[in-house]
Amino acid sequence: MSDSEIKTALIVGAGEGLSAALARAFARQGMAVTLAARRVEKLAALCAETGAHAVACDATQRGDVERVFAGVDSRCGPPDVVVYNASYRVRGSFVDLDPTEVERTLMVSAMGGFLVAQAAARRMVPRRRGAILFTGASASTKGYAQSAPFAMGKFALRGLAQSLARELAPQGVHVAHFVIDGGIRSGRRPEPADAPDSLLAPDAIAESYLHVLHQPRSAWTWEIELRPWVERF
């Protein structure tokens, strides 16, 4: 989409790291940014920095999702770009996993993505424009030992993105999935001194989101994979 078509952005699953970098990047582009998270108090500094509006939202709850989108509609119009960045994971030996925690992982990674994407699509399809961007992980394409629930959820989210890209692209809505294949640098996770360039910089990832967001319609991509140059494939 062109800059003139992208005026409002919604990031679901906001916090520090990648979503904060996306909020800053969108704000620099002049977008009105809304940040949705379960705990909004952690977003105060980011909102003050970017002018974003924060709203409480459990993405697994249909009522919460509908309320967030209705609020964006009334404040600044339907969102032109929606990023689903929410994630939850439980690790452990498969035979010892708590089914309740596994269900929570699937609800956040997959069902939340469905609810948010459906609310976005219902606003974008009639206008024949918009972008829905999903944040995936290494687990979107390969399951690791003792991480079955996360792989299940991220595989499901990737499948959702792939299906929506095929269905919505002919209707003018750009759907893209980002495989973040590696750890992301943050204040809580600094780059190890003995392993330079081993973590992805969140601002660099955000630049790739912007690139995909601004792709000409004649050359859209539905998926992009990002990793540090030292990361093994």
N, C-alpha and C positions, 0 to 999 in steps of 0.2 A: 504494500500500500504506500501511497505517497504521504509525505509529512502532513499535508492539509487534511488527509482523511483520518489521521490518528490523533484524536484529541483526548480520549479517556482510556485509562488502563486500570485493570483490577488484578491484583496479585493475591492468590489464595494460598495460605500456608506461609505467611510472611514472618521473617525473623532476621537474624544477622546473617552474614555470608552472602549467598547468591541472591536471595530475594531483596536484600538491602541494596546490593549493587544494581539490580534491575530497577528498583525504585529510583535510585539516583540517576540512572541512565534515562529512564522515561521522563523524569522531571526535567532533565537538561534539554530534552526534546520538546518541552512545553506541554507535556500531557498532564491532565488532572489525574492523580494517582490515588487509588483506594487500596489499603492494605487490610486483608482479612486474616485473623489469627485467633486461636483459642484464648490466648492471653495478650490483650492489647497493651497492657502497661509496659511491656518490654519494647514497644514501638515508639515510645514518646520522643526519644532523641531523634530517631529517624524521621518522624513526622515533622519535628521542628526544623530539621535540616532540609527536607525536600518539599514541605508544604503538603504532604500526603494526608489523607484522612484515614483513620484506623477504625475498624469495626470488629466486634467479637463474632466469631463464627466457628462452629464445629462443622466441617465440610461433610461429615457423614450424616448430618441431620438435614433433611429436605427443607424444613421450615427455616432453619438458619440460612441456608443458601438462597432461598427465595427472598428472605428479608434483606440480605446483603445486596442482591441485584436490584431489588426495588429501591433501596436507598441510593445506589449509584444512579439509577434512572432519574430519580427526583433531584439529585444534587447537580449532576452534570451531563445527563443523557446516557443512553445505553453504552456500555463499554465497547471500544473499538478493538482492544486487545485484552485477552484474559489469559493469565498464566496460572497453571495449576502446579504448585510447588510443595504441596503438603506431602508428608511422608511419615511413616511409623515403622519400626522394626523390632522384632524380638529374635534373639539368637539362642541357640542351645541344641543339644542333642535331640534328634528328631523324636525319639521315643519318650523324651521327657518334656516336650513342649506343652504348654498350657493352651488348650483349645480356645479359651477366652482371649488370650493374647494373640493367637493366630487370627481369630476373627477380627480383632481390632486392627491388625496389620492389613488385612484384606479390605476392610471397610475404608480405612484412610487412603491407602494407595490406589485402590480401584474404584470402589463405590463412590467415594468423594469426587474422584475425577469424572465419573459419569454424571453425577448431579450438577457439578459446576459446568461441565461442557454442554449439558442439555440446556441449562438456563442461558448460557452464552449463545448457543446456536439458535434458540428461539427468538433472540433479539437480532442476530446477525443475518440469518437467512432471508427474512423479509426485506432487508436493506441490500442484500447481495454483496456484502463486504464485511470484513472483520478477520481477526486472527485468534486462534486458540492454540496455546503453546503448553506442552506438557514437559515437565522435568523428569527424566528417567535416570537410570544409574547403570553401573556395570551389570547389576542383577537383572536388568531389562533383557539381556541377551545371553547371560550365562548364570546358572545357579551355583552357589558356593556351598561347601559343606557347612552344616550347622546354621544355615541361613535360608532354609526352605520357605518360610512364610514371606520373607522379603522378596525372594525371587518370584513366588506365586503372585504377589501383588504387583510387582513391576512388570512382569510378563503380561499381566492382564491390562495394565495401563497402556503398554505398548500396543497391544492388540486393539484396544479402544481407539488409540490415535490413528492406527493404520486404517481401521474401518471408517472412521470419520473423515480421514483425508480423502478416501475414495468417494464417499457419499457427498461431502460438503464442498469439495473443490469445484465441481461443476456449477455450484450455486454461489460461487464467489467468495467462499470462506476458506481461508488458508489455515490448515491444521498441520502442526509440526511437533515432532517428538525429539527431545535432546537426550542423548545417552551421555551422561557425565561419567566417563570411565576413569575414575581416580578420585583421590581425596581433594577436598576444597580447602584452601588456606583460610584461616580466620584467626581472630584474637585468641580463641581458645585452642587453636590448632596451628601453631606457627610452623614454618618450614624447618625441618631438621637441619642443623648446621652441616651434618655429614652427608646430606642428600639434597643438594641444591636442585631446584626446578622439579622437585618430586610431587608438588601439590599444584593444583590449578588455582590461578588467581581469579577471584570472583568477578572483578571488573573485566577481565579478558573474556570470561564466559558470557557476561552481559553483552559485550560487543558482538558476539556471535548471534545472540538472540535478536539484537537490533538488525544485524545483517539479514537474517531470515525474515524478519518482520517487514523489511523494506524491499524484499525481492520483487522484481517485476512479475506480473501474473503469468507471463509466457514462460517463466523459468522458475517455478516453485519447487522446493524440496519438501518432502514430508518428514525426513529424519536427518539429523546431523549428529556425529559422534565426536566428542571432544576428550582429549587426554593430554597430559604432559608428554613432552617428546621423549622422556625417559621411561614412560610407562610401557609395560609389555602389552602386546595385543592379546 
